[in-house]
Amino acid sequence: MAAADLGVEALFLDITATVDRWFEAPGFWMRPPQSLIDCVQASNVSVFAVDETWAFRLDHQVRHLFRTGPGCSVFKVDLGMGKWSLTREDMEAATERGKVLMSSFEGARLVHVTTPGGTDLHLSVEGRPCLPVIPIPGRGKPYGMSVPLWSEYNWAPIEEYTHGVAVIDGVTEATKVIHEVDAPVRIEVSGGKAVDIAGGADADSFREAMQTDDTAAFVGELGLGAHHKALAGTETEKAMLGTCHLGFGDNGDYPGGLNRSAVHIDMLMRDVTVEVDGKVVIDAGRVVGYDI
Protein backbone atom coordinates (compact mmCIF):
# COMPACT_ATOMS: atom_id res chain seq x y z
CA MET A 1 0.00 0.00 0.00
CA ALA A 2 2.74 2.48 0.97
CA ALA A 3 4.70 1.66 -2.19
CA ALA A 4 1.61 2.14 -4.34
CA ASP A 5 0.93 5.51 -2.70
CA LEU A 6 4.41 6.58 -3.80
CA GLY A 7 3.85 5.34 -7.33
CA VAL A 8 6.38 2.55 -6.86
CA GLU A 9 6.03 -0.93 -8.31
CA ALA A 10 7.01 -3.32 -5.51
CA LEU A 11 8.05 -6.95 -5.89
CA PHE A 12 8.40 -9.23 -2.86
CA LEU A 13 10.67 -12.28 -3.10
CA ASP A 14 10.99 -15.12 -0.61
CA ILE A 15 14.68 -16.10 -0.64
CA THR A 16 14.47 -18.51 2.30
CA ALA A 17 15.70 -21.40 0.16
CA THR A 18 18.79 -19.43 -0.91
CA VAL A 19 19.70 -18.59 2.67
CA ASP A 20 19.00 -22.14 3.88
CA ARG A 21 21.27 -23.63 1.20
CA TRP A 22 24.09 -21.36 2.36
CA PHE A 23 23.65 -22.48 5.97
CA GLU A 24 23.82 -26.12 4.91
CA ALA A 25 26.89 -25.72 2.68
CA PRO A 26 30.53 -25.45 3.71
CA GLY A 27 32.50 -22.28 3.13
CA PHE A 28 32.25 -18.59 3.90
CA TRP A 29 29.89 -17.64 1.08
CA MET A 30 27.69 -19.16 -1.62
CA ARG A 31 26.84 -17.14 -4.71
CA PRO A 32 23.07 -16.53 -4.89
CA PRO A 33 21.10 -17.72 -7.93
CA GLN A 34 21.58 -15.70 -11.09
CA SER A 35 17.83 -15.00 -11.16
CA LEU A 36 18.12 -13.15 -7.83
CA ILE A 37 21.17 -11.22 -9.02
CA ASP A 38 19.34 -10.20 -12.21
CA CYS A 39 16.27 -9.12 -10.22
CA VAL A 40 18.35 -6.86 -7.95
CA GLN A 41 20.24 -5.42 -10.90
CA ALA A 42 16.97 -4.56 -12.67
CA SER A 43 15.53 -2.83 -9.59
CA ASN A 44 16.11 0.77 -8.54
CA VAL A 45 16.09 -0.20 -4.86
CA SER A 46 16.43 -3.62 -3.24
CA VAL A 47 15.80 -4.12 0.47
CA PHE A 48 16.91 -7.35 2.16
CA ALA A 49 15.30 -8.37 5.47
CA VAL A 50 17.04 -11.65 6.16
CA ASP A 51 19.24 -13.54 8.61
CA GLU A 52 21.88 -11.11 9.86
CA THR A 53 24.87 -13.34 9.13
CA TRP A 54 23.84 -13.89 5.51
CA ALA A 55 23.16 -10.17 5.19
CA PHE A 56 26.59 -9.29 6.62
CA ARG A 57 28.34 -11.56 4.16
CA LEU A 58 26.25 -10.15 1.32
CA ASP A 59 27.60 -6.69 2.28
CA HIS A 60 31.07 -7.71 1.22
CA GLN A 61 29.88 -9.28 -2.06
CA VAL A 62 27.77 -6.42 -3.41
CA ARG A 63 30.63 -4.89 -5.43
CA HIS A 64 31.25 -8.31 -7.03
CA LEU A 65 27.60 -9.15 -7.77
CA PHE A 66 25.96 -5.88 -8.82
CA ARG A 67 26.66 -2.68 -10.72
CA THR A 68 25.40 -0.26 -8.09
CA GLY A 69 24.78 3.41 -8.68
CA PRO A 70 21.90 5.92 -8.80
CA GLY A 71 19.76 3.32 -10.58
CA CYS A 72 20.61 0.33 -8.38
CA SER A 73 20.85 0.53 -4.59
CA VAL A 74 21.07 -2.36 -2.13
CA PHE A 75 19.84 -1.86 1.44
CA LYS A 76 19.36 -4.22 4.35
CA VAL A 77 17.00 -3.77 7.29
CA ASP A 78 17.68 -5.63 10.50
CA LEU A 79 14.94 -7.98 11.64
CA GLY A 80 12.83 -6.63 14.48
CA MET A 81 12.33 -3.17 13.01
CA GLY A 82 9.52 -1.43 14.85
CA LYS A 83 10.48 -2.87 18.22
CA TRP A 84 13.50 -0.66 18.92
CA SER A 85 11.88 2.49 20.40
CA LEU A 86 13.91 4.32 17.80
CA THR A 87 13.10 7.94 17.00
CA ARG A 88 14.28 10.37 14.35
CA GLU A 89 16.02 12.23 17.18
CA ASP A 90 17.97 9.05 18.00
CA MET A 91 19.14 8.75 14.40
CA GLU A 92 20.09 12.41 14.26
CA ALA A 93 22.04 12.10 17.52
CA ALA A 94 23.91 9.03 16.27
CA THR A 95 24.73 10.86 13.03
CA GLU A 96 26.03 13.96 14.84
CA ARG A 97 28.10 11.86 17.25
CA GLY A 98 29.62 10.14 14.24
CA LYS A 99 30.53 13.46 12.65
CA VAL A 100 32.40 14.42 15.82
CA LEU A 101 34.21 11.09 15.78
CA MET A 102 35.21 11.41 12.13
CA SER A 103 36.51 14.92 12.69
CA SER A 104 38.78 13.52 15.41
CA PHE A 105 40.41 11.33 12.76
CA GLU A 106 41.11 14.07 10.23
CA GLY A 107 44.77 13.81 9.29
CA ALA A 108 45.20 10.90 11.71
CA ARG A 109 48.28 8.72 11.66
CA LEU A 110 48.41 6.43 14.69
CA VAL A 111 45.54 4.84 16.62
CA HIS A 112 45.80 3.13 20.01
CA VAL A 113 42.88 0.98 21.25
CA THR A 114 42.62 -0.34 24.82
CA THR A 115 39.89 -2.06 26.83
CA PRO A 116 39.45 -3.20 30.45
CA GLY A 117 39.55 -6.76 29.09
CA GLY A 118 43.19 -6.48 28.03
CA THR A 119 43.15 -5.07 24.49
CA ASP A 120 46.27 -3.01 23.76
CA LEU A 121 46.47 -2.53 20.01
CA HIS A 122 48.31 -0.09 17.75
CA LEU A 123 47.23 0.69 14.18
CA SER A 124 48.03 3.24 11.50
CA VAL A 125 45.33 4.83 9.34
CA GLU A 126 47.63 7.38 7.72
CA GLY A 127 46.23 8.36 4.34
CA ARG A 128 43.19 6.09 4.71
CA PRO A 129 39.81 7.91 4.59
CA CYS A 130 36.85 6.84 6.72
CA LEU A 131 34.02 4.71 5.32
CA PRO A 132 30.96 5.81 7.32
CA VAL A 133 27.85 3.62 7.62
CA ILE A 134 25.22 6.07 8.82
CA PRO A 135 21.57 5.71 9.92
CA ILE A 136 20.19 7.40 6.78
CA PRO A 137 22.60 6.49 3.96
CA GLY A 138 22.73 7.73 0.40
CA ARG A 139 22.03 5.73 -2.73
CA GLY A 140 24.10 3.44 -4.90
CA LYS A 141 26.99 2.50 -2.60
CA PRO A 142 29.14 -0.54 -3.58
CA TYR A 143 28.03 -2.45 -0.47
CA GLY A 144 24.80 -3.37 1.33
CA MET A 145 23.64 -0.22 3.14
CA SER A 146 22.37 -0.87 6.66
CA VAL A 147 19.46 1.10 8.12
CA PRO A 148 18.57 2.50 10.61
CA LEU A 149 20.42 1.19 13.71
CA TRP A 150 23.82 1.93 12.22
CA SER A 151 26.36 4.61 12.95
CA GLU A 152 29.60 2.78 12.22
CA TYR A 153 32.89 4.36 11.14
CA ASN A 154 35.50 2.25 9.41
CA TRP A 155 39.08 2.56 8.24
CA ALA A 156 41.41 0.22 6.37
CA PRO A 157 44.55 0.28 8.54
CA ILE A 158 47.98 0.11 6.94
CA GLU A 159 48.16 -3.60 6.31
CA GLU A 160 51.52 -4.54 7.85
CA TYR A 161 51.62 -2.02 10.71
CA THR A 162 49.05 -3.28 13.23
CA HIS A 163 50.58 -4.82 16.34
CA GLY A 164 49.65 -5.64 19.92
CA VAL A 165 46.81 -7.60 21.49
CA ALA A 166 43.07 -7.61 20.83
CA VAL A 167 40.80 -9.29 23.37
CA ILE A 168 37.49 -10.15 21.72
CA ASP A 169 34.59 -10.11 24.19
CA GLY A 170 31.60 -9.17 22.00
CA VAL A 171 30.05 -10.67 18.88
CA THR A 172 31.94 -12.68 16.30
CA GLU A 173 31.14 -13.39 12.65
CA ALA A 174 33.69 -16.17 12.25
CA THR A 175 30.88 -18.75 12.18
CA LYS A 176 27.59 -18.88 10.27
CA VAL A 177 25.65 -17.75 13.32
CA ILE A 178 26.55 -14.35 14.76
CA HIS A 179 26.93 -14.72 18.51
CA GLU A 180 28.75 -13.43 21.54
CA VAL A 181 31.95 -15.33 22.28
CA ASP A 182 31.51 -17.86 25.08
CA ALA A 183 34.72 -16.59 26.69
CA PRO A 184 37.15 -13.80 25.73
CA VAL A 185 39.51 -14.66 22.90
CA ARG A 186 43.00 -13.16 22.93
CA ILE A 187 44.54 -12.41 19.53
CA GLU A 188 48.17 -11.39 19.27
CA VAL A 189 48.90 -9.33 16.17
CA SER A 190 52.33 -8.67 14.68
CA GLY A 191 53.16 -7.16 11.29
CA GLY A 192 49.45 -6.66 10.68
CA LYS A 193 48.68 -10.37 11.05
CA ALA A 194 47.19 -12.56 13.78
CA VAL A 195 50.06 -14.75 14.98
CA ASP A 196 48.54 -16.33 18.09
CA ILE A 197 44.93 -17.01 19.12
CA ALA A 198 43.94 -18.29 22.55
CA GLY A 199 40.73 -18.51 24.55
CA GLY A 200 37.50 -20.45 24.70
CA ALA A 201 35.79 -22.58 22.09
CA ASP A 202 35.49 -19.65 19.69
CA ALA A 203 39.27 -19.49 19.36
CA ASP A 204 39.07 -22.64 17.22
CA SER A 205 36.59 -21.06 14.80
CA PHE A 206 38.80 -17.95 14.61
CA ARG A 207 41.82 -20.06 13.66
CA GLU A 208 39.85 -22.00 11.06
CA ALA A 209 38.47 -18.86 9.39
CA MET A 210 41.90 -17.21 9.33
CA GLN A 211 43.36 -20.22 7.55
CA THR A 212 41.06 -19.75 4.56
CA ASP A 213 43.86 -18.21 2.51
CA ASP A 214 47.22 -16.47 2.94
CA THR A 215 45.68 -13.05 3.66
CA ALA A 216 42.70 -14.00 5.85
CA ALA A 217 44.66 -13.39 9.08
CA PHE A 218 45.58 -9.78 8.27
CA VAL A 219 43.71 -6.94 10.01
CA GLY A 220 41.77 -5.32 7.17
CA GLU A 221 39.39 -3.06 9.07
CA LEU A 222 39.18 -0.88 12.16
CA GLY A 223 35.53 -0.14 12.98
CA LEU A 224 34.09 2.13 15.69
CA GLY A 225 30.47 2.37 16.81
CA ALA A 226 28.56 5.54 17.68
CA HIS A 227 24.88 4.50 18.00
CA HIS A 228 23.35 4.49 21.48
CA LYS A 229 20.38 2.31 20.37
CA ALA A 230 22.28 -0.46 18.58
CA LEU A 231 21.70 -3.89 20.08
CA ALA A 232 24.30 -5.99 21.91
CA GLY A 233 24.56 -9.58 20.78
CA THR A 234 23.46 -8.79 17.21
CA GLU A 235 25.29 -7.63 14.09
CA THR A 236 24.32 -4.06 14.98
CA GLU A 237 26.61 -4.26 18.04
CA LYS A 238 29.36 -3.23 15.61
CA ALA A 239 27.61 0.14 15.43
CA MET A 240 27.05 0.39 19.20
CA LEU A 241 28.55 3.31 21.06
CA GLY A 242 31.63 2.16 22.96
CA THR A 243 32.53 -0.77 20.73
CA CYS A 244 35.40 -1.38 18.35
CA HIS A 245 35.70 -4.22 15.89
CA LEU A 246 38.44 -5.61 13.73
CA GLY A 247 37.72 -7.08 10.33
CA PHE A 248 40.26 -9.73 9.37
CA GLY A 249 40.79 -10.54 5.69
CA ASP A 250 39.49 -8.65 2.67
CA ASN A 251 39.28 -4.85 2.84
CA GLY A 252 38.55 -3.99 -0.76
CA ASP A 253 35.34 -2.22 0.33
CA TYR A 254 37.30 0.32 2.39
CA PRO A 255 39.11 3.36 0.97
CA GLY A 256 42.77 2.56 0.38
CA GLY A 257 42.47 -1.07 1.44
CA LEU A 258 44.97 -3.36 -0.28
CA ASN A 259 44.24 -6.75 1.28
CA ARG A 260 42.34 -9.26 -0.83
CA SER A 261 40.92 -12.41 0.69
CA ALA A 262 37.98 -14.77 0.23
CA VAL A 263 36.75 -13.79 3.71
CA HIS A 264 36.06 -10.76 5.87
CA ILE A 265 35.65 -11.71 9.54
CA ASP A 266 34.49 -9.16 12.11
CA MET A 267 35.28 -9.55 15.83
CA LEU A 268 34.27 -7.08 18.51
CA MET A 269 35.67 -5.48 21.66
CA ARG A 270 33.56 -3.60 24.22
CA ASP A 271 34.10 -0.56 26.44
CA VAL A 272 36.94 0.79 24.33
CA THR A 273 39.20 3.77 24.86
CA VAL A 274 40.71 5.11 21.64
CA GLU A 275 43.59 7.53 21.22
CA VAL A 276 44.43 9.21 17.91
CA ASP A 277 47.99 10.55 17.68
CA GLY A 278 48.13 10.61 21.48
CA LYS A 279 44.78 12.35 22.01
CA VAL A 280 41.85 10.49 23.59
CA VAL A 281 38.84 10.58 21.24
CA ILE A 282 36.78 7.80 22.87
CA ASP A 283 37.02 7.59 26.64
CA ALA A 284 35.59 4.41 28.20
CA GLY A 285 33.01 4.14 25.45
CA ARG A 286 32.06 7.83 25.21
CA VAL A 287 32.93 10.13 22.31
CA VAL A 288 34.96 13.12 23.47
CA GLY A 289 33.40 16.34 22.24
CA TYR A 290 29.89 14.88 22.11
CA ASP A 291 29.14 12.62 25.10
CA ILE A 292 31.79 14.25 27.31
WOPE-V895681 format. One record per residue. N is the residue number from 0. PSI is psi in whole degrees, 0 to 359 (none if undefined). D_FIRST is the distance of its C-alpha to the first C-alpha in Angstrom with 2 decimals. Layout:
N;PSI;D_FIRST
N;PSI;D_FIRST
This chain:
0;312;0.00
1;319;3.82
2;317;5.45
3;321;5.10
4;332;6.21
5;1;8.79
6;26;9.86
7;136;9.71
8;115;10.31
9;139;9.52
10;127;12.16
11;128;12.80
12;135;16.56
13;110;18.70
14;26;21.80
15;317;23.60
16;322;26.54
17;314;27.04
18;318;27.22
19;320;29.44
20;322;31.82
21;317;32.28
22;324;33.17
23;344;35.69
24;154;37.30
25;165;39.92
26;165;39.53
27;326;37.43
28;150;34.72
29;124;33.71
30;130;32.20
31;165;28.80
32;148;28.67
33;329;28.90
34;323;25.83
35;318;23.72
36;315;25.60
37;321;25.04
38;316;21.27
39;316;21.14
40;328;23.62
41;353;21.67
42;147;18.47
43;320;18.25
44;131;16.81
45;133;17.14
46;120;16.34
47;127;18.56
48;90;18.28
49;180;21.54
50;135;25.06
51;330;26.45
52;316;29.67
53;318;28.13
54;319;25.82
55;316;28.94
56;332;30.89
57;321;28.18
58;315;28.49
59;9;32.03
60;350;31.36
61;315;28.71
62;340;31.49
63;332;33.09
64;327;30.10
65;156;28.04
66;88;28.86
67;158;26.66
68;195;26.48
69;332;24.33
70;2;22.66
71;107;22.25
72;139;21.36
73;119;21.31
74;159;19.98
75;141;20.29
76;128;18.88
77;139;21.32
78;145;20.55
79;5;20.45
80;137;18.20
81;351;17.70
82;14;21.22
83;356;23.25
84;42;23.74
85;130;23.00
86;166;22.88
87;324;22.75
88;323;26.49
89;316;27.00
90;322;25.50
91;320;27.59
92;317;30.65
93;323;30.30
94;315;29.99
95;320;33.05
96;319;35.04
97;323;34.39
98;320;35.69
99;317;38.83
100;314;39.27
101;322;38.95
102;332;41.43
103;342;43.87
104;2;43.86
105;125;44.64
106;15;47.76
107;147;47.94
108;298;50.43
109;139;50.99
110;136;48.72
111;122;50.07
112;129;47.87
113;156;49.32
114;159;48.12
115;337;49.94
116;353;49.56
117;359;51.89
118;135;49.88
119;88;52.11
120;138;50.66
121;133;51.46
122;162;49.32
123;131;49.49
124;21;46.53
125;124;48.81
126;6;47.18
127;111;43.87
128;161;40.85
129;143;38.08
130;101;34.76
131;140;32.34
132;102;29.10
133;164;27.40
134;325;24.42
135;88;22.55
136;170;23.85
137;193;24.01
138;155;22.93
139;24;24.83
140;155;27.23
141;33;29.36
142;168;28.14
143;121;25.06
144;124;23.85
145;134;23.35
146;154;21.11
147;12;21.54
148;10;24.62
149;139;26.84
150;78;29.73
151;136;32.15
152;122;35.00
153;144;36.80
154;148;40.03
155;104;41.90
156;156;45.36
157;124;48.48
158;321;48.71
159;12;52.31
160;322;52.76
161;133;50.90
162;155;53.37
163;210;53.79
164;135;52.07
165;127;48.44
166;110;47.93
167;120;44.50
168;11;43.40
169;220;39.58
170;157;37.06
171;147;38.03
172;26;36.18
173;341;39.32
174;177;38.12
175;357;34.97
176;114;33.92
177;132;33.59
178;163;35.84
179;140;38.35
180;145;41.86
181;336;44.05
182;152;46.83
183;141;47.25
184;126;47.96
185;123;50.48
186;119;50.19
187;130;53.12
188;133;52.34
189;135;55.04
190;29;54.81
191;359;51.02
192;142;50.98
193;123;50.74
194;345;54.29
195;135;54.32
196;126;51.71
197;148;52.67
198;211;51.04
199;203;49.34
200;330;47.74
201;338;45.09
202;325;47.92
203;318;48.33
204;328;44.74
205;312;45.18
206;317;48.35
207;314;46.84
208;322;43.86
209;356;46.25
210;8;48.44
211;316;45.79
212;182;47.56
213;341;50.10
214;3;47.65
215;338;45.32
216;1;47.50
217;142;47.34
218;113;45.38
219;347;42.72
220;139;40.54
221;120;41.03
222;137;37.83
223;138;37.58
224;152;34.88
225;16;34.04
226;123;31.04
227;352;32.04
228;0;28.91
229;157;29.02
230;125;29.82
231;146;33.26
232;2;33.57
233;176;30.40
234;329;29.94
235;351;28.85
236;335;32.43
237;339;33.41
238;3;31.63
239;136;33.17
240;130;35.63
241;1;39.14
242;157;38.58
243;139;39.90
244;152;39.30
245;136;41.20
246;114;39.74
247;139;42.46
248;222;42.51
249;137;40.52
250;30;39.68
251;343;38.77
252;348;35.41
253;138;37.37
254;124;39.27
255;351;42.85
256;134;42.51
257;352;45.10
258;132;44.77
259;128;43.35
260;161;42.77
261;350;40.75
262;158;39.42
263;116;38.08
264;113;38.71
265;141;37.69
266;138;39.83
267;145;39.58
268;144;42.09
269;160;41.55
270;51;43.15
271;152;44.24
272;133;46.57
273;129;46.39
274;139;49.06
275;116;48.78
276;42;52.22
277;356;53.76
278;130;51.40
279;123;49.17
280;337;45.51
281;121;44.01
282;108;46.23
283;46;45.62
284;3;41.89
285;137;41.53
286;120;41.04
287;131;44.11
288;350;43.32
289;299;40.05
290;331;40.48
291;none;44.26
